[in-house]
Amino acid sequence: MGGKLLALALALVLALGLAACGGGGGDGGGTAAAAGPSGFRTRSPGVLTVATELPNPPFVLGDDLDHLKGGFEVDMVDEIADRLGVERVEWVGFPFTKLVAGARCPCDFAVNGVSILPDRRQRVDFSSPYFTANQGVLVRKGTAVDGVAGARRLRFGVQEATSGAAYLDRILKPMEPPRTFGSTMAAFAALRDGRVEAVMSDVPIVVDAAAKYPGLTVVGQFKTDEQYGAVLAKGSPNTRPLSEVIDQLRDDGVLDQLFQKYFPEQVDIPPLG
């Protein structure tokens, strides 16, 4: 009996010691906080550090990361933080082009409407998908586009390193090489100024632009069924626990609720091909 009690005591001491040690590094290096209930480790204790690039409506609403006004991804991240047991969220800026290139991000993960693509998977990790989108064509009102043939005749503008740029280059192949820009806002400005005839981007983004700029309209879409995922460093130990939380949000209907909140109107955008 005494031997069993001694063994139990030693096992308890060992378990407590291991629990107290914690350890492990976050995506950005340095000392990580203790793991939350799901095993997710934050860079800073009690803080979930999330990167994005502004402007990013309707997924991130606001012109200042310190004073955001909501958005699909903002609300989603708040729910993720709550389920991870993290006290607060800190948003940091990080360029989209660097993110998809695999540059080191000072964050736990990033969200920026990033489509999960095979070539990107070689450089970064993706969480489970949380949104599905097609490619939309934004034009000035009065511009008629007759299917694929008509779209190929357009002079496109597009943000560099995006899935829209890849679709133009690999699939649509317009007659005139598209002009690339550092952001969708720059591409929209070029469209409004007449420097390009159309902008290719994800449907939620071009629908938001058409609502913001009265002279623009979404003339059609190409069905690509792209899925957005949160971006983490390649090989991150946080990829699995983050994916599990996002899967919970989908199963619990939270992602559907956010879709209804930020995309209340089912815009009937005709297919172009």
N, C-alpha and C positions, 0 to 999 in steps of 0.2 A: 504493500500500500504506500509506504514512504517513498519507494522508487518511482511510483506513478505520479505522486504529487510533485516530486522534484522535476520530473520530465515535463509535466504541465507548466510548472513555473518557468522553466528555462524556455519553453516554446513561447510563452506569453511575453517574456522579456525580449526575445528575438523579434517577435512580430511588432512590438512597440518600437523597437529600435529601427527596424526597416521603415516603418511608417513615418518616423520622425526624420529620416534621412532625406526623403523626397528625391530631389536631384533631377537631372535631365536638362537639355537646352531647348529654347524656343526657336522659332524660325529665324529670328533676327540675331541670334547669338546672345551672349551675356547670361545672366542668371535668370532662369525662368521661375515663375510663381509656382506654387504647389498645384498639382493637378486637381481639376474640378471633379465633380461626380462622374463625368463621362470619360475622364482621363485626358481632357484637353488642358494644355499648359499655356498660360499667357506669358507674354514678355514681362509684364509688370503686375505685381500683386493687385488683385481686385480691379484690373483695367483690361478691357478687350480693345486692342488697337487694330483698327480697320482702315484700309487705304482705299481711296477712289480718286478720280480726277474730275474736277468740275469744269464746265457744267455737264450735268448728267441727268436731265429731266426725262421722264417722270420717275426715275429710279432713285435719284437723290435730288431733293428740292432745296434750293438756296444758293447764294453766291459766296457764302462764307462757311467753311467747315466747322467753325465754332458756333454757328447759329443756324443750323439746318432746320427746315420747315417740314420735314417728313419725306415721303417717297417710298416706293415699293421696297427698295433695298434697305433704306434706313429703318423702316418698321420691322423688316425681317431680321436685321442685325440686332435690334433691340430685343426681339423675341429670343434670338439665339443666346444673347448675353444672359437673359433671364433664366433660360433653361440650363445654361452652363453654371449658373450661380455666381456670375461676375457682377460686381457692383455698378460699374459704369462703362460706357463706350467712349473711346477717344478716336476721332477721325483724323487721318493724316492724308496729305496730298501725295500722289505718286502717278507719274505719266503712264497712260495706257500703253504707249509703244514700248516703254521699258518693262512694263509688267509682263506683256506677252512675249518679250524677248528673254525673259528669265532673269532680269536684273534683281539684285538683292533688295528686298522691300523691308523698310523698318516697321513691320506690321505683323500681326498674328495671321491675318489673311486679307485679301483684297476683293472687293466687288465693284464691277464697273460694266455690267452688261457684257461679260466676256464669254463668247461662244466657245464651247468645248470642241477643239479641233485636234486631229491626230498630230499635226506638226507641233502644236503648242504643248501637247502632252509630253513631248520629248524634252521640254525645257522646264515645265512647271507641273505641279499637281493640281488637280481639280477636285472639288467636292462633288457630291451628288448634285444633279441638276435641280434648279429651282424655278426655271422659266423657259418657255419655248417661244421662238419668234421666227418670222420669215423676213426676207429682204424686200423692202418697199422702195418705190421710185417716187421721189419728190420733184415736182416741176412747178413752173410758174403757171398760174391759171390761164387757160386758153391754149395750152400745149396739148395736142392730141397725140396719143401713142397707140399705134395699132399693133398689139402683140409683140412678139419677140423681134420681128423684123423692124418694127418702128422703134423699139427700144435700142436696137443696135445702131440706129442712125443718130442717136442723141450724143451730145458732147457732155460726158459725165464728170462730176466732181465727187470725190470720196475721201474719207479719212484714211490715212495710210495705216497699214498693218492690221486692217479690220477684215472681218469675214466678207463685208461688202466689196472691198477691194479685191479679195481673192475670187469672189463670184464673177466680178467683171473680167478679171484676167483669165480665169480658167474655164468659165462656163459661157457667159454672155458674149464676150469678145466683141465689144463695139467697134465700129469702123474707125473711129478716132480714139487714140489712147486717152484714157481718163486722166484728169488732173488730180493729183493727190494733195491733201491738206493735213495740217497737224492736228486738226480737231474737226468735229462735225459742225461746230459753230462757224468756223472759217469756210467750210464748204457751203453752208447755208447762205453766208454773206456773198459768196461768189455767185450763187444761183440768183439771189435777189438783184445783184448788180449786172447780171447778164453775161458774166464771164464763163459760165457753164449753163447747160440747158436742163440738167437734171442732177439729182444727188441720190446715190444709192446708200441706204443704211437700214438698220433693223426697223421693222414696222412700227413698234411703239415710239421710236425716236422720231421718225418722219411724221407720224400722226401728231405728236406733240408740237413739232415745228410748224405744221400746217395750221394748228390751232393758234399758235403764237404769232405767225406772220400771215395776215389776211390775203396777201397776194400769191401765196403758195398753196398747192394741193397735192394730195397723194393720188397718183393716176392709176396705180396698180401695184401688184406684188408678185414676187417669184417665191414659190413654196420651197423652203429649204429646211424647215423644222429644226432650226438650230436651238441648242439647249445651252443656257447660261449656267456657269458654275462659279463658286468662289475659288480664288486662286491662292495657292500656298506654295512654299518653296518645294522644290523637287525632293521627294523622299521624306517629307515632313511627317512626324509622328502624330500631328494634329489632323491629318487628312481624314482618317477613319472616324475619330470621334465627332468631327464637324459634320461629316456626311451623315452620321447616325442622327444628329440633331435635326438636320435639314429633312431627312426622311420622316422624322416624327412630325415636323411642321406640315409636310405634305399629307401624311396619314391623318392628322388631326384636322385637316381642312383649313389650316391657317394660310397657306399659300393661295388657295382659292379665294379666301376672304380678302386678301390683299389685292388680288387681281380685280375683284369686283369693286374695291375701293378706289383704285387708281386707273382702272380701265372700265368704267361703268357702261360705256356705250360700245356695243359690238359693231365696230365700224365695218361696213360691207365694202371691202376693197377688192376689186375684181382681179382675178389671176391674169398675168401676162403670158404665162407659159409654164 
